């Protein structure tokens, strides 16, 4: 049986240096963000879907996947079997945590953060590298500061090998083989309210998505 190695999912381990949750239109905060692709808009919508009701999202979209594990192999719908490290235990832990969560503020797209994410996505689409350090030795902070001044906190999640917006979000929330659960913590951080999303091709993993977050963004000082 051909297996797909579980996504490489990378989160920044340390944070550097009024909405109606029942309204689909209110969750689609990226609908008019012309600088985002359809997939990138779907990722923003998916983040808002679970942040508006974490418990419901866990019950509807994550918990049912438990039946699709056979030992440490997950047969994710629409994908080839995926080899996990922790098996179903990581999923159960994720569901328990999300069921305790209250609704979180929605995420809104930000052009400055998207430009920073675009830089890293374009770089790794060319080099085939993974991780948070660019080929020019840039990191999340330096990339964001090219375009603006960030407020309070910033964070970055990167997914490689994703096949859909939902799969990106679900796998980042489960956070298999990431002891710190850094991706999940980033998504569940109520301070992070702006996001820049950039998805593209990757030489080894076929696809990748960079997600940059900030509590707030201002224009660069002149």
Residue pairs with C-beta under 8 A, 6 or more apart in sequence:
1 81
2 80
2 81
3 73
3 80
3 81
3 82
3 83
4 79
4 80
4 81
4 82
4 83
4 161
5 82
5 83
5 161
6 74
6 82
6 83
6 84
6 85
6 171
6 176
6 177
7 82
7 159
7 160
7 161
7 162
7 171
7 205
8 130
8 158
8 159
8 160
8 161
8 205
9 157
9 158
9 159
9 160
9 171
9 172
9 175
9 176
9 178
9 183
10 130
10 131
10 132
10 156
10 157
10 158
10 183
11 155
11 156
11 157
11 158
11 172
11 178
11 180
11 182
11 183
11 185
11 186
12 132
12 140
12 154
12 155
12 156
12 157
12 182
12 186
13 180
13 182
15 153
15 154
15 155
15 189
16 139
16 140
16 141
16 153
16 154
17 141
19 26
19 27
19 52
19 105
19 106
20 26
21 27
21 52
21 53
21 103
22 52
25 31
26 106
27 45
27 48
27 49
27 52
27 106
28 41
28 44
28 45
28 48
29 44
29 45
29 48
29 106
29 107
29 108
29 109
30 36
30 40
30 41
30 44
30 45
30 108
30 109
30 197
31 41
33 41
33 44
33 109
33 111
33 114
35 111
35 114
36 44
36 109
36 114
36 197
37 199
39 165
39 199
39 209
40 114
40 197
40 198
40 199
40 209
41 109
42 164
42 165
43 165
43 168
43 169
43 197
43 199
43 209
43 211
44 107
44 109
44 195
44 197
45 165
46 165
46 166
46 168
46 169
47 107
47 169
47 187
47 195
48 106
48 107
49 57
50 57
50 58
50 61
50 98
50 169
50 173
50 187
51 103
51 104
51 105
51 106
51 107
51 187
51 188
52 103
52 104
52 106
53 103
54 98
54 99
54 101
54 102
54 103
54 104
54 188
55 98
55 99
55 100
55 101
57 98
58 94
58 95
58 98
58 99
59 95
59 99
61 166
61 170
62 91
62 94
62 95
62 98
62 170
62 173
62 174
63 91
63 95
65 74
65 76
65 91
65 170
66 88
66 91
66 92
68 74
68 75
68 76
68 77
69 75
69 84
69 87
69 88
69 91
71 87
72 83
72 84
72 85
72 86
72 87
73 81
73 82
73 83
73 84
74 81
74 82
74 83
74 84
75 81
75 82
76 82
76 167
78 163
78 164
79 163
79 167
84 90
84 176
84 177
85 176
85 177
86 176
86 177
90 174
90 175
90 176
90 177
91 174
94 173
94 174
94 175
94 184
97 184
98 173
101 188
104 188
104 190
105 190
105 193
106 193
107 192
107 193
107 194
107 195
107 213
108 193
108 194
108 195
109 194
109 195
109 196
109 197
110 194
110 195
110 196
110 214
110 217
111 196
112 144
112 147
112 148
112 196
112 217
113 144
113 147
113 194
113 195
113 196
113 212
113 213
113 214
113 217
114 196
114 197
114 198
114 212
115 146
115 147
115 196
116 140
116 143
116 144
116 146
116 147
116 196
116 212
117 143
117 196
117 197
117 198
117 210
117 211
117 212
118 196
118 198
118 210
119 134
119 138
119 143
119 146
120 132
120 134
120 138
120 143
120 158
120 198
120 210
121 198
121 199
121 200
121 208
121 209
121 210
122 198
122 200
123 129
123 134
123 135
123 136
124 130
124 134
124 135
124 202
124 208
125 200
125 201
125 202
125 203
125 208
126 135
127 135
127 203
128 202
128 203
128 204
129 135
130 158
130 160
130 204
130 205
131 158
132 139
132 140
132 156
132 158
133 139
134 143
140 154
140 155
140 156
140 212
141 150
141 154
143 212
144 150
144 154
144 212
144 214
145 220
147 220
148 217
148 218
148 219
148 220
149 217
149 218
149 219
149 220
149 221
150 214
150 215
150 216
150 217
150 218
151 214
151 215
151 216
151 217
151 218
152 191
152 214
152 215
152 216
153 189
153 191
153 192
153 213
153 214
153 215
154 212
154 213
154 214
154 215
155 186
155 189
155 192
155 212
155 213
155 214
156 186
156 210
156 211
156 212
156 213
157 172
157 183
157 186
157 187
157 210
157 211
157 213
158 208
158 209
158 210
158 211
159 168
159 171
159 172
159 208
159 209
159 211
160 202
160 204
160 205
160 207
160 208
161 202
161 205
161 206
161 207
161 208
162 168
162 171
162 199
162 207
162 208
162 209
163 207
168 209
169 187
172 183
172 184
172 187
173 183
173 184
173 187
174 184
175 181
175 182
175 183
175 184
186 192
186 213
189 213
191 215
192 213
192 214
192 215
193 214
193 215
193 216
194 213
194 214
194 215
194 216
194 217
195 211
195 212
195 213
196 210
196 211
196 212
196 213
197 209
197 210
197 211
197 212
198 209
198 210
199 207
199 208
199 209
199 210
200 207
200 208
200 209
201 207
201 208
202 208
